[in-house]
């Protein structure tokens, strides 16, 4: 058994299937399969169980994978130490952020980070995908009810949803004062599956639920903000979307006695537990956690301890 073969096994198990591992390694799928079979013959045991879509490590395969992952990460850390010796912080950080929170809240943070570390290449994706991290993404910011067990999750704080409308809309139409009245209002909110939106509303320990049919739907939160300010209806959006306009009185809230929830009430910073983190990635994670703590100051402190994660496979 040699180091390239062990590295190949790590990449296959990390990828979850031969095709994706082949793309990352810039090899053909047949070549990856050939080298895997050759490694299994060399050690005399089956290392992964193959299906049409996935590979799963056997018990022996998982043990070899863990050793190989440690060796690979140590080699990458040593290479980074040599190549960056005597230089400022360098490297690449791939980060995936939600379209709304990313543009409205995090854009200023990322610009500040880039000014502080000009040698770091920032690759920022504005998207709302909820799947696991991909090869080009080191850090993902997501609003979820429960973070995936396969990822390390760091809290960025609570997400508070508001029912709100422009002051002009309130003058012309009034604001819905009950959940039932909200059902007959033109609702502006993020994308939903199908026509109906399931809104959960909590009043103390009591939970209410109402089905709504939004009149304007988009995953682009700056557009939702514009529609709310234009008086097109009642927005159901996170508070950061209209925070500045609440202070000026241009936007008014209603149903404040309820705690509203649509897609989840917590923001998490997510990363893979088994992927080598460069100094650039670690520095970016710490920077974003510090920014989130500052933003949450005055509210309940964010619990930033890592959530227990299962080894990714």
Beta strands, then each sheet from edge to edge (+ up, - down):
strand 1: 48-50
strand 2: 55-57
strand 3: 91-97
strand 4: 120-126
strand 5: 139-143
strand 6: 151-158
strand 7: 161-166
strand 8: 187-189
strand 9: 197-203
strand 10: 206-212
strand 11: 216-217
strand 12: 234-238
strand 13: 251-254
strand 14: 259-261
strand 15: 266-272
sheet 1: 1+ 2-
sheet 2: 4+ 3+ 5+ 15- 6+
sheet 3: 11+ 8+ 12+ 7- 13+
sheet 4: 10+ 9- 14+
end
